[in-house]
Amino acid sequence: MSDKLSLHTDSEKIYSLARFKDTVIEGEDIFFINIIGHHHWSVKYQAETLMLVKYGVPYLPKPKLNEQKLREDIPRIFETSQNAVENIIKLAREAEKEKHGTMLLITEHAKEESIRLKNQSTTISPLQLSPGLLKSLTPVDGAIILSPNCTCYAFGVILDGLATNSGDPTRGARYNSAIRYINTTNCASFAIVFSEDGCIDFIPDLMVSA
C-alpha cells in the first residue's frame, strides 16, 4: 500500500482509503495509528505521539533531544572545546529529523575505527561534518563515525562488539549494536541513537552530575 494513503476506520469498520496532507487537522478528533515495524506501532494525535506499542508492550515516547544533557555529558567523556560540543548538538538536531532513524558514533579513535571497520562501512576522506552534509548521509543505514571535533571518517557503519547483558530485546538492532560496541570498546566513545519510533538514547547514559 502507498505510504501516502491511510485506512479510514472507526476501529470497527473500514470506510475508505484516505489521503491526508498533514497529521494536524483542526477541529477533528482524528487519531493516526502508524505501523513502524513488525509488532510495532504508535498512536498520534495532532502530530503528537501519545503512545507506542512493541510486541504487545506499551510505552511512552521519550522526550525530544536533551541538548542540555549533551552539553554536560560530552565534556565528561572527551577533552574537547565548547564550540565542538555545540557543533555536535547541531548535528544531533539534524539527525533527529531522519524518520527512519540513524546513529552518530563519536569516538577518539574515529580514524582508526573507520579503518578497522572498512569492510562493513563506506569510508570517506576525512571532512568536517556540517548539518547540510549530514542530511545526505543519514538515509544510509548504519552508524556515522566522527571524532569529537566533528570530523567524519565513515558512514553506513555496521558496528561490532561482544554480546552483553545490557541489551534490551524490545529495542531495535540499532540500539543494541550501540550497546554492544560502547560496552566492549577500549577507547572513549559516545553514541547518540535515533530510533524510528522517535526515541533518542545516549550511550553511555551518564548519571546527572551533582
C-alpha positions as a Python dict, from the first residue, in 0.01 Angstrom:
ca = {
    (1, 'M'): (0, 0, 0),
    (2, 'S'): (119, 351, -74),
    (3, 'D'): (263, 532, 227),
    (4, 'K'): (54, 834, 118),
    (5, 'L'): (-274, 654, 188),
    (6, 'S'): (-439, 567, 518),
    (7, 'L'): (-724, 338, 616),
    (8, 'H'): (-1019, 542, 743),
    (9, 'T'): (-1182, 349, 1029),
    (10, 'D'): (-1378, 398, 1350),
    (11, 'S'): (-1197, 94, 1499),
    (12, 'E'): (-1481, -138, 1395),
    (13, 'K'): (-1543, -69, 1027),
    (14, 'I'): (-1320, 44, 742),
    (15, 'Y'): (-1484, 318, 536),
    (16, 'S'): (-1227, 419, 278),
    (17, 'L'): (-870, 484, 178),
    (18, 'A'): (-790, 844, 267),
    (19, 'R'): (-510, 1082, 184),
    (20, 'F'): (-402, 1339, 444),
    (21, 'K'): (-166, 1625, 371),
    (22, 'D'): (-83, 1661, 738),
    (23, 'T'): (-144, 1486, 1069),
    (24, 'V'): (-277, 1810, 1218),
    (25, 'I'): (-644, 1857, 1130),
    (26, 'E'): (-813, 2139, 1317),
    (27, 'G'): (-1147, 2064, 1481),
    (28, 'E'): (-1134, 1691, 1416),
    (29, 'D'): (-1080, 1412, 1667),
    (30, 'I'): (-865, 1203, 1437),
    (31, 'F'): (-603, 964, 1569),
    (32, 'F'): (-331, 817, 1349),
    (33, 'I'): (-206, 462, 1401),
    (34, 'N'): (137, 440, 1240),
    (35, 'I'): (284, 96, 1174),
    (36, 'I'): (655, 131, 1245),
    (37, 'G'): (764, -230, 1205),
    (38, 'H'): (686, -590, 1298),
    (39, 'H'): (451, -582, 1601),
    (40, 'H'): (549, -217, 1649),
    (41, 'W'): (309, 78, 1616),
    (42, 'S'): (236, 423, 1754),
    (43, 'V'): (-71, 639, 1826),
    (44, 'K'): (-57, 1005, 1722),
    (45, 'Y'): (-296, 1295, 1773),
    (46, 'Q'): (-235, 1639, 1619),
    (47, 'A'): (117, 1522, 1521),
    (48, 'E'): (194, 1436, 1884),
    (49, 'T'): (292, 1075, 1964),
    (50, 'L'): (77, 968, 2260),
    (51, 'M'): (186, 607, 2298),
    (52, 'L'): (385, 331, 2129),
    (53, 'V'): (342, -46, 2147),
    (54, 'K'): (610, -304, 2068),
    (55, 'Y'): (539, -677, 2086),
    (56, 'G'): (231, -602, 2294),
    (57, 'V'): (418, -386, 2547),
    (58, 'P'): (301, -21, 2559),
    (59, 'Y'): (547, 257, 2639),
    (60, 'L'): (556, 634, 2631),
    (61, 'P'): (772, 829, 2387),
    (62, 'K'): (1094, 970, 2522),
    (63, 'P'): (1143, 1346, 2529),
    (64, 'K'): (1300, 1512, 2229),
    (65, 'L'): (1673, 1575, 2208),
    (66, 'N'): (1803, 1674, 2551),
    (67, 'E'): (2057, 1935, 2443),
    (68, 'Q'): (2144, 2035, 2798),
    (69, 'K'): (2239, 1678, 2890),
    (70, 'L'): (2460, 1661, 2582),
    (71, 'R'): (2635, 1978, 2692),
    (72, 'E'): (2702, 1816, 3027),
    (73, 'D'): (2789, 1462, 2915),
    (74, 'I'): (3021, 1516, 2618),
    (75, 'P'): (3288, 1710, 2815),
    (76, 'R'): (3281, 1431, 3076),
    (77, 'I'): (3382, 1178, 2807),
    (78, 'F'): (3609, 1380, 2578),
    (79, 'E'): (3855, 1664, 2620),
    (80, 'T'): (3704, 1898, 2363),
    (81, 'S'): (3605, 2261, 2323),
    (82, 'Q'): (3264, 2408, 2393),
    (83, 'N'): (3247, 2503, 2026),
    (84, 'A'): (3291, 2137, 1929),
    (85, 'V'): (3014, 2040, 2172),
    (86, 'E'): (2778, 2290, 2012),
    (87, 'N'): (2866, 2152, 1668),
    (88, 'I'): (2778, 1801, 1785),
    (89, 'I'): (2443, 1933, 1910),
    (90, 'K'): (2376, 2093, 1570),
    (91, 'L'): (2444, 1758, 1404),
    (92, 'A'): (2217, 1583, 1654),
    (93, 'R'): (1935, 1827, 1572),
    (94, 'E'): (1967, 1739, 1204),
    (95, 'A'): (1992, 1364, 1270),
    (96, 'E'): (1671, 1385, 1474),
    (97, 'K'): (1486, 1470, 1152),
    (98, 'E'): (1570, 1136, 989),
    (99, 'K'): (1238, 949, 1002),
    (100, 'H'): (1398, 606, 964),
    (101, 'G'): (1644, 661, 1247),
    (102, 'T'): (2022, 684, 1247),
    (103, 'M'): (2321, 682, 1481),
    (104, 'L'): (2610, 919, 1550),
    (105, 'L'): (2915, 744, 1694),
    (106, 'I'): (3164, 989, 1840),
    (107, 'T'): (3498, 833, 1928),
    (108, 'E'): (3852, 948, 1998),
    (109, 'H'): (3975, 676, 1761),
    (110, 'A'): (3745, 767, 1475),
    (111, 'K'): (4019, 734, 1212),
    (112, 'E'): (4143, 400, 1344),
    (113, 'E'): (3791, 260, 1382),
    (114, 'S'): (3693, 363, 1029),
    (115, 'I'): (3996, 169, 901),
    (116, 'R'): (3923, -134, 1118),
    (117, 'L'): (3558, -144, 1008),
    (118, 'K'): (3621, -51, 643),
    (119, 'N'): (3482, -382, 513),
    (120, 'Q'): (3145, -310, 674),
    (121, 'S'): (3111, 60, 605),
    (122, 'T'): (3164, 334, 350),
    (123, 'T'): (3485, 520, 430),
    (124, 'I'): (3546, 874, 307),
    (125, 'S'): (3825, 1126, 306),
    (126, 'P'): (3809, 1299, 646),
    (127, 'L'): (3587, 1606, 635),
    (128, 'Q'): (3431, 1846, 880),
    (129, 'L'): (3071, 1735, 907),
    (130, 'S'): (2801, 2002, 883),
    (131, 'P'): (2423, 1958, 924),
    (132, 'G'): (2385, 2002, 547),
    (133, 'L'): (2629, 1722, 469),
    (134, 'L'): (2485, 1503, 743),
    (135, 'K'): (2143, 1522, 577),
    (136, 'S'): (2280, 1327, 278),
    (137, 'L'): (2433, 1055, 498),
    (138, 'T'): (2156, 973, 746),
    (139, 'P'): (1930, 789, 494),
    (140, 'V'): (2204, 522, 466),
    (141, 'D'): (2154, 252, 728),
    (142, 'G'): (2436, 221, 981),
    (143, 'A'): (2634, 447, 1211),
    (144, 'I'): (2818, 766, 1119),
    (145, 'I'): (3166, 774, 1273),
    (146, 'L'): (3311, 1110, 1370),
    (147, 'S'): (3572, 1247, 1605),
    (148, 'P'): (3491, 1477, 1899),
    (149, 'N'): (3571, 1775, 1675),
    (150, 'C'): (3309, 1657, 1420),
    (151, 'T'): (3548, 1519, 1158),
    (152, 'C'): (3367, 1238, 975),
    (153, 'Y'): (3557, 929, 858),
    (154, 'A'): (3287, 680, 760),
    (155, 'F'): (2912, 627, 733),
    (156, 'G'): (2681, 329, 693),
    (157, 'V'): (2898, 154, 952),
    (158, 'I'): (2788, -184, 1086),
    (159, 'L'): (2925, -187, 1440),
    (160, 'D'): (3071, -492, 1607),
    (161, 'G'): (3112, -581, 1974),
    (162, 'L'): (3063, -869, 2213),
    (163, 'A'): (2722, -968, 2344),
    (164, 'T'): (2648, -825, 2689),
    (165, 'N'): (2372, -840, 2948),
    (166, 'S'): (2293, -472, 2890),
    (167, 'G'): (2089, -518, 2574),
    (168, 'D'): (1713, -481, 2551),
    (169, 'P'): (1525, -734, 2333),
    (170, 'T'): (1231, -494, 2299),
    (171, 'R'): (1455, -236, 2131),
    (172, 'G'): (1582, -244, 1773),
    (173, 'A'): (1909, -367, 1627),
    (174, 'R'): (2050, -12, 1609),
    (175, 'Y'): (2017, 44, 1984),
    (176, 'N'): (2153, -298, 2079),
    (177, 'S'): (2450, -275, 1842),
    (178, 'A'): (2542, 59, 2003),
    (179, 'I'): (2520, -102, 2348),
    (180, 'R'): (2748, -389, 2242),
    (181, 'Y'): (3001, -155, 2083),
    (182, 'I'): (3021, 100, 2366),
    (183, 'N'): (3038, -169, 2636),
    (184, 'T'): (3329, -352, 2473),
    (185, 'T'): (3538, -75, 2314),
    (186, 'N'): (3865, 32, 2475),
    (187, 'C'): (3855, 395, 2363),
    (188, 'A'): (3642, 687, 2480),
    (189, 'S'): (3322, 670, 2274),
    (190, 'F'): (2970, 809, 2284),
    (191, 'A'): (2672, 707, 2071),
    (192, 'I'): (2356, 906, 2003),
    (193, 'V'): (2093, 662, 1877),
    (194, 'F'): (1786, 793, 1692),
    (195, 'S'): (1523, 520, 1664),
    (196, 'E'): (1242, 505, 1408),
    (197, 'D'): (985, 546, 1685),
    (198, 'G'): (1132, 884, 1783),
    (199, 'C'): (1329, 765, 2086),
    (200, 'I'): (1672, 921, 2137),
    (201, 'D'): (1926, 738, 2352),
    (202, 'F'): (2266, 847, 2478),
    (203, 'I'): (2511, 559, 2527),
    (204, 'P'): (2658, 565, 2781),
    (205, 'D'): (2373, 739, 2961),
    (206, 'L'): (2569, 916, 3234),
    (207, 'M'): (2410, 993, 3566),
    (208, 'V'): (2338, 1358, 3630),
    (209, 'S'): (2639, 1514, 3795),
    (210, 'A'): (2593, 1657, 4141),
}
